[in-house]
Amino acid sequence: MDRLRLRNMVFFGHHGVSASEKKLGQRIEVDLELQLDLSVAGKTDDLADTVNYTRIYDRVRQVVEEREFSLLEAIAETVA
């Protein structure tokens, strides 16, 4: 199993327990580690055989920027 790490992805979201946290918003930094079998891509050297990093980034961005959560744990669970 291979590990792919996407680190220091920074987004702006409206999360928190208090109304003021949700209204003002804040920077949210996300580190993500995926465990994948990337052996086919490693052998073929073909982009079609690997994961699309842009799509992963966009999915995380959508969760953080387009949804609203009270807890960071809820953001993490949704991303997972």
HELIX and SHEET records of a PDB file:
HELIX    1   1 ALA A   19  LEU A   24  1                                   6    
HELIX    2   2 SER A   39  THR A   44  1                                   6    
HELIX    3   3 LEU A   47  ASP A   49  5                                   3    
HELIX    4   4 TYR A   53  GLU A   66  1                                  14    
HELIX    5   5 LEU A   72  VAL A   79  1                                   8    
SHEET    1   A 2 ASP A   2  GLY A  13  0                                        
SHEET    2   A 2 GLN A  26  LEU A  36 -1                                        
END                                                                             
